[in-house]
Amino acid sequence: MNKKNMALSLVVGVIFALPALAGPPSTIETVSVTEGMMDVGAAALVRKKQSATFRINTTMLESDSAYTVWVAAFNRPENCVDGCNGPDLPAADGSVFFGSAFVTGSSGTANVEFEVLADDLPAGAYIAGGHDRGIKSGNGFGVELHLIIAKHGPSNLILDWPGELSTPGPTEQVALFIP
């Protein structure tokens, strides 16, 4: 990890640490956001028994473009074979679902934060695979979570925003949180 991303990870961790100290028990994790083998940003996760709050700070994205963030939740990661991925969804009691969306500015950077509550995906949330619960109730500390940043193209060319943002686009960047 280069010095800039390490510093960014530290700052993101501190930002998340302050509010977490006053609430129910929680853990804080920071990981690199990667594109291929290159670190391009940082992501932080505050885990609680019934929720997960994410913050993503990333670079190297196409300017003025739309992106979605998808969450892959593997509630029983011990049932995955050779690391959790798509084929493990049924055995790992997992699902892939819409987490958030954003449009980059001219710099090609993004800063986004969102929360996922256990057993409470938003009404109408698009489920790309697996069951429809996301994080199982009480499993916030045990679930393996993958963030998938998907590209949808220049924002001025998207004519059907709801349709475009309700389906995954090509994977651009990822962040993996392994309990």
C-alpha positions as a LaTeX table, in Angstrom:
\begin{tabular}{lrrr}
\hline
Residue & $x$ (\AA) & $y$ (\AA) & $z$ (\AA) \\
\hline
Met1 & 0.00 & 0.00 & 0.00 \\
Asn2 & 1.48 & 3.39 & $-0.90$ \\
Lys3 & 1.88 & 6.16 & 1.70 \\
Lys4 & $-1.11$ & 8.14 & 0.43 \\
Asn5 & $-3.50$ & 5.18 & 0.75 \\
Met6 & $-2.04$ & 4.23 & 4.13 \\
Ala7 & $-2.62$ & 7.77 & 5.41 \\
Leu8 & $-6.14$ & 7.76 & 3.96 \\
Ser9 & $-6.86$ & 4.43 & 5.70 \\
Leu10 & $-5.67$ & 5.87 & 9.00 \\
Val11 & $-7.83$ & 9.00 & 8.62 \\
Val12 & $-10.90$ & 6.94 & 7.66 \\
Gly13 & $-10.30$ & 4.67 & 10.67 \\
Val14 & $-10.08$ & 7.61 & 13.07 \\
Ile15 & $-13.23$ & 9.21 & 11.62 \\
Phe16 & $-15.13$ & 5.97 & 12.21 \\
Ala17 & $-13.61$ & 5.37 & 15.65 \\
Leu18 & $-14.98$ & 8.46 & 17.36 \\
Pro19 & $-18.74$ & 7.81 & 16.99 \\
Ala20 & $-18.30$ & 4.07 & 17.53 \\
Leu21 & $-16.85$ & 4.62 & 21.01 \\
Ala22 & $-20.15$ & 5.95 & 22.35 \\
Gly23 & $-22.50$ & 3.31 & 20.87 \\
Pro24 & $-23.09$ & $-0.41$ & 21.32 \\
Pro25 & $-20.13$ & $-2.79$ & 20.95 \\
Ser26 & $-18.51$ & $-2.47$ & 17.55 \\
Thr27 & $-15.34$ & $-3.22$ & 15.64 \\
Ile28 & $-13.65$ & $-1.08$ & 13.02 \\
Glu29 & $-11.78$ & $-2.46$ & 10.03 \\
Thr30 & $-9.98$ & $-0.71$ & 7.19 \\
Val31 & $-8.86$ & $-2.31$ & 3.94 \\
Ser32 & $-7.53$ & $-1.21$ & 0.59 \\
Val33 & $-9.82$ & $-0.66$ & $-2.36$ \\
Thr34 & $-8.18$ & $-2.42$ & $-5.28$ \\
Glu35 & $-8.44$ & $-2.34$ & $-9.04$ \\
Gly36 & $-6.67$ & $-5.39$ & $-10.37$ \\
Met37 & $-3.51$ & $-5.60$ & $-8.27$ \\
Met38 & $-3.31$ & $-1.83$ & $-7.61$ \\
Asp39 & $-4.40$ & $-0.07$ & $-4.41$ \\
Val40 & $-6.59$ & 2.87 & $-5.44$ \\
Gly41 & $-8.24$ & 3.87 & $-2.18$ \\
Ala42 & $-9.42$ & 2.78 & 1.24 \\
Ala43 & $-12.62$ & 1.44 & 2.73 \\
Ala44 & $-13.70$ & 1.30 & 6.36 \\
Leu45 & $-16.29$ & $-0.89$ & 8.01 \\
Val46 & $-17.90$ & $-0.43$ & 11.42 \\
Arg47 & $-19.36$ & $-3.78$ & 12.41 \\
Lys48 & $-22.12$ & $-4.07$ & 14.98 \\
Lys49 & $-24.20$ & $-7.10$ & 15.88 \\
Gln50 & $-27.13$ & $-5.88$ & 13.76 \\
Ser51 & $-25.51$ & $-3.65$ & 11.13 \\
Ala52 & $-22.55$ & $-2.74$ & 8.97 \\
Thr53 & $-21.62$ & 0.84 & 8.08 \\
Phe54 & $-19.25$ & 1.39 & 5.16 \\
Arg55 & $-17.17$ & 4.35 & 4.06 \\
Ile56 & $-15.33$ & 4.24 & 0.73 \\
Asn57 & $-12.71$ & 6.75 & $-0.42$ \\
Thr58 & $-11.37$ & 5.84 & $-3.84$ \\
Thr59 & $-9.57$ & 7.25 & $-6.87$ \\
Met60 & $-8.74$ & 6.27 & $-10.44$ \\
Leu61 & $-12.39$ & 6.22 & $-11.57$ \\
Glu62 & $-13.66$ & 7.70 & $-14.82$ \\
Ser63 & $-14.61$ & 11.35 & $-14.35$ \\
Asp64 & $-18.26$ & 12.42 & $-14.47$ \\
Ser65 & $-19.46$ & 8.81 & $-14.48$ \\
Ala66 & $-22.07$ & 6.80 & $-12.61$ \\
Tyr67 & $-21.11$ & 3.91 & $-10.34$ \\
Thr68 & $-22.97$ & 1.53 & $-8.06$ \\
Val69 & $-21.71$ & $-0.25$ & $-4.97$ \\
Trp70 & $-22.87$ & $-3.84$ & $-4.49$ \\
Val71 & $-22.49$ & $-5.79$ & $-1.27$ \\
Ala72 & $-21.82$ & $-9.53$ & $-1.24$ \\
Ala73 & $-22.66$ & $-10.89$ & 2.22 \\
Phe74 & $-21.47$ & $-14.40$ & 3.11 \\
Asn75 & $-23.17$ & $-15.16$ & 6.43 \\
Arg76 & $-21.40$ & $-18.50$ & 6.88 \\
Pro77 & $-17.92$ & $-17.89$ & 5.41 \\
Glu78 & $-16.68$ & $-21.13$ & 6.96 \\
Asn79 & $-18.73$ & $-22.93$ & 4.27 \\
Cys80 & $-16.86$ & $-21.23$ & 1.40 \\
Val81 & $-14.39$ & $-23.25$ & $-0.65$ \\
Asp82 & $-11.00$ & $-21.59$ & $-1.18$ \\
Gly83 & $-12.26$ & $-18.09$ & $-0.25$ \\
Cys84 & $-15.78$ & $-16.74$ & $-0.67$ \\
Asn85 & $-17.06$ & $-15.88$ & $-4.15$ \\
Gly86 & $-20.19$ & $-16.21$ & $-6.28$ \\
Pro87 & $-20.51$ & $-20.02$ & $-6.39$ \\
Asp88 & $-20.34$ & $-20.09$ & $-2.57$ \\
Leu89 & $-23.51$ & $-17.99$ & $-2.10$ \\
Pro90 & $-25.88$ & $-20.93$ & $-1.38$ \\
Ala91 & $-23.54$ & $-22.82$ & 0.99 \\
Ala92 & $-22.46$ & $-19.61$ & 2.76 \\
Asp93 & $-26.07$ & $-18.40$ & 3.19 \\
Gly94 & $-25.13$ & $-15.38$ & 1.15 \\
Ser95 & $-26.58$ & $-12.69$ & $-1.05$ \\
Val96 & $-25.47$ & $-9.90$ & $-3.36$ \\
Phe97 & $-27.47$ & $-6.68$ & $-3.20$ \\
Phe98 & $-27.43$ & $-2.98$ & $-4.06$ \\
Gly99 & $-25.64$ & $-0.87$ & $-1.44$ \\
Ser100 & $-25.27$ & 2.65 & $-2.85$ \\
Ala101 & $-24.64$ & 4.73 & $-5.95$ \\
Phe102 & $-22.64$ & 7.83 & $-6.81$ \\
Val103 & $-21.44$ & 10.02 & $-9.66$ \\
Thr104 & $-17.80$ & 11.05 & $-9.78$ \\
Gly105 & $-16.69$ & 14.62 & $-10.34$ \\
Ser106 & $-14.04$ & 15.77 & $-12.76$ \\
Ser107 & $-11.26$ & 14.34 & $-10.55$ \\
Gly108 & $-12.46$ & 10.72 & $-10.84$ \\
Thr109 & $-12.60$ & 10.30 & $-7.06$ \\
Ala110 & $-15.42$ & 9.15 & $-4.83$ \\
Asn111 & $-16.33$ & 9.33 & $-1.14$ \\
Val112 & $-19.45$ & 7.42 & $-0.19$ \\
Glu113 & $-20.93$ & 6.14 & 3.07 \\
Phe114 & $-23.89$ & 3.82 & 3.64 \\
Glu115 & $-25.31$ & 1.41 & 6.21 \\
Val116 & $-26.82$ & $-2.06$ & 5.89 \\
Leu117 & $-29.09$ & $-3.28$ & 8.68 \\
Ala118 & $-29.41$ & $-7.00$ & 9.45 \\
Asp119 & $-32.46$ & $-8.71$ & 7.91 \\
Asp120 & $-33.63$ & $-5.33$ & 6.64 \\
Leu121 & $-32.74$ & $-4.65$ & 3.02 \\
Pro122 & $-34.58$ & $-1.55$ & 1.80 \\
Ala123 & $-37.92$ & $-2.13$ & 0.10 \\
Gly124 & $-37.31$ & $-2.60$ & $-3.60$ \\
Ala125 & $-33.59$ & $-3.26$ & $-3.13$ \\
Tyr126 & $-32.23$ & $-5.12$ & $-6.11$ \\
Ile127 & $-30.97$ & $-8.59$ & $-5.15$ \\
Ala128 & $-28.41$ & $-9.82$ & $-7.68$ \\
Gly129 & $-28.07$ & $-13.28$ & $-6.15$ \\
Gly130 & $-28.68$ & $-15.45$ & $-3.10$ \\
His131 & $-31.36$ & $-14.87$ & $-0.46$ \\
Asp132 & $-33.15$ & $-11.58$ & 0.24 \\
Arg133 & $-31.98$ & $-10.87$ & 3.81 \\
Gly134 & $-28.45$ & $-9.52$ & 3.32 \\
Ile135 & $-26.76$ & $-9.75$ & 6.72 \\
Lys136 & $-28.56$ & $-12.27$ & 8.94 \\
Ser137 & $-29.85$ & $-10.99$ & 12.27 \\
Gly138 & $-27.17$ & $-11.03$ & 14.95 \\
Asn139 & $-24.38$ & $-11.90$ & 12.49 \\
Gly140 & $-22.77$ & $-8.48$ & 11.97 \\
Phe141 & $-19.47$ & $-9.67$ & 13.47 \\
Gly142 & $-19.34$ & $-13.00$ & 11.61 \\
Val143 & $-20.39$ & $-12.11$ & 8.07 \\
Glu144 & $-17.77$ & $-11.80$ & 5.32 \\
Leu145 & $-18.51$ & $-8.68$ & 3.27 \\
His146 & $-17.28$ & $-7.76$ & $-0.19$ \\
Leu147 & $-17.84$ & $-4.32$ & $-1.74$ \\
Ile148 & $-18.00$ & $-4.30$ & $-5.52$ \\
Ile149 & $-17.81$ & $-0.95$ & $-7.30$ \\
Ala150 & $-19.43$ & $-1.26$ & $-10.72$ \\
Lys151 & $-19.15$ & 1.20 & $-13.59$ \\
His152 & $-22.21$ & 2.39 & $-15.52$ \\
Gly153 & $-20.63$ & 4.99 & $-17.81$ \\
Pro154 & $-20.81$ & 8.74 & $-18.35$ \\
Ser155 & $-23.64$ & 10.21 & $-16.26$ \\
Asn156 & $-24.86$ & 12.49 & $-19.07$ \\
Leu157 & $-25.59$ & 9.47 & $-21.30$ \\
Ile158 & $-27.79$ & 7.55 & $-18.84$ \\
Leu159 & $-31.43$ & 7.92 & $-19.83$ \\
Asp160 & $-33.00$ & 5.36 & $-17.48$ \\
Trp161 & $-31.43$ & 6.01 & $-14.06$ \\
Pro162 & $-33.64$ & 3.57 & $-12.06$ \\
Gly163 & $-33.12$ & 0.81 & $-14.60$ \\
Glu164 & $-29.39$ & 1.43 & $-14.92$ \\
Leu165 & $-28.71$ & 1.58 & $-11.19$ \\
Ser166 & $-30.78$ & $-1.50$ & $-10.36$ \\
Thr167 & $-28.46$ & $-3.86$ & $-12.21$ \\
Pro168 & $-24.75$ & $-4.47$ & $-11.66$ \\
Gly169 & $-22.36$ & $-3.08$ & $-14.22$ \\
Pro170 & $-18.83$ & $-4.29$ & $-14.96$ \\
Thr171 & $-16.71$ & $-4.60$ & $-11.80$ \\
Glu172 & $-14.25$ & $-1.75$ & $-11.53$ \\
Gln173 & $-12.91$ & $-1.95$ & $-7.96$ \\
Val174 & $-13.34$ & $-4.17$ & $-4.87$ \\
Ala175 & $-12.79$ & $-4.15$ & $-1.09$ \\
Leu176 & $-12.96$ & $-7.33$ & 1.01 \\
Phe177 & $-13.78$ & $-7.48$ & 4.74 \\
Ile178 & $-13.01$ & $-10.93$ & 6.14 \\
Pro179 & $-13.98$ & $-11.58$ & 9.79 \\
\hline
\end{tabular}
